[in-house]
Amino acid sequence: MTLPGCSRPGRRIAIGGRLLVYLVEAEDLAEAVAGLPAWVSAGRAERDATDMNRLRLVVVTTQPETLAPVLQAGFETLSDRDERIHLHVLSAAAIAGI
């Protein structure tokens, strides 16, 4: 899956027709901050078009402690975010095997 503003391919996981998960790899803070609005918009559009209940945007990085606070702050300011969209910033080790 290709997401706008993302230099690496992402992964899309649909669970039970209700939960949509986007996994996006991001090592560059500037790229992640710039891409976040487009990733949320793309996920929300797909979630709504496919009548799913929730969207989990998972940003995978080797530096979650650095990216998490910055991305969370940016996420909180997005106008098209709603209570059914959640952001998670995880280490690559945390999603190993997915």
HUVENTA-V74610 format. One record per backbone hydrogen bond with DSSP energy under -0.5 kcal/mol. CO is the residue of the C=O (numbers start at 1). NH is the residue of the N-H. E is the energy in kcal/mol with one decimal. If there is no record, write none. Layout:
BEGIN
co/nh/e
CO/NH/E
CO/NH/E
END
This chain:
BEGIN
co/nh/e
1/3/-0.5
1/10/-2.9
3/6/-1.5
11/23/-3.0
13/15/-0.5
13/21/-3.1
14/16/-0.6
15/18/-2.0
15/19/-2.2
18/53/-2.0
18/54/-2.2
19/15/-3.1
20/56/-2.7
21/13/-2.8
21/23/-0.5
22/24/-0.6
22/58/-3.4
23/11/-2.4
24/60/-3.4
27/29/-0.6
28/32/-2.2
29/33/-2.7
30/34/-2.4
31/35/-2.5
32/36/-1.8
33/37/-0.5
35/39/-2.4
36/40/-2.5
37/41/-2.4
38/42/-2.6
39/43/-2.4
40/44/-2.8
41/45/-2.4
42/46/-2.2
43/47/-3.0
44/48/-2.7
45/49/-2.4
46/50/-2.1
47/52/-2.7
48/51/-0.9
54/20/-2.5
55/57/-0.6
55/86/-2.5
56/22/-2.6
56/58/-0.7
57/59/-0.6
57/88/-2.7
58/24/-3.0
58/60/-0.6
59/90/-2.4
60/26/-2.8
61/92/-0.7
63/66/-1.1
63/67/-2.4
64/68/-2.6
66/70/-0.7
67/71/-3.0
68/72/-2.7
69/73/-1.9
70/74/-2.0
71/75/-2.9
72/76/-2.2
73/77/-0.7
74/77/-0.8
75/78/-1.3
78/81/-0.8
82/85/-1.7
84/55/-2.6
86/57/-3.1
88/59/-3.1
88/90/-0.5
90/61/-2.5
91/94/-0.5
91/95/-0.7
92/95/-0.7
93/96/-1.0
95/98/-2.2
END
